[in-house]
Structures are given as structure tokens and as C-alpha cells.
Amino acid sequence: MVRVLIIVICAVCDIWLLHQIWIAERSLRTASEKLLWTIFTLVFHVIAVAVYIFLDTTGNKNSNQDDSNTTIYM
């Protein structure tokens, strides 16, 4: 659930940034500048989500291995 929440927050931030780039920001005059900043925004989002998911899944695998290796002796 936390993973979905973080991805949604990132997506909302991306939408806000794209709005700022294409609509609100008047100093960017050419479409090529806007396109370049759009590509930077989306690439950064993909990298950030990939790093988060990688770190989150590697942390879960380590904790699951510790639980599966425990033996109960009676």
C-alpha cells in the first residue's frame, strides 16, 4: 500500500511539473525547451520509482529469507 501511495505522489508531482512547464511558465519560449524539460521530468520520475521499487523489494527478500531459515525444534 505504501508503494502505491509513493508512486501516486510522484505522479501528482509530475503532473504539477508538466503543468508548470507547458502552461504556467512563460519564460520558456520555444517548444523544444518545453519538450526537453518534459523529457527530463519523466526520466527522473522513472528512475526514482525504479530505485524505490528496487530498494523496497530487496529489503523484503532479505526479511523473508530470515523467516524461512528459522527452524522450530520441539
Secondary structure, DSSP 4 states (H G I P E B T S, - for coil): -HHHHHHHHHHHHHHHHHHIIIII--S--SHHHHHHHHHHHHHHHHHHHHHHHHHHHHHHHHHHHHHHT-----
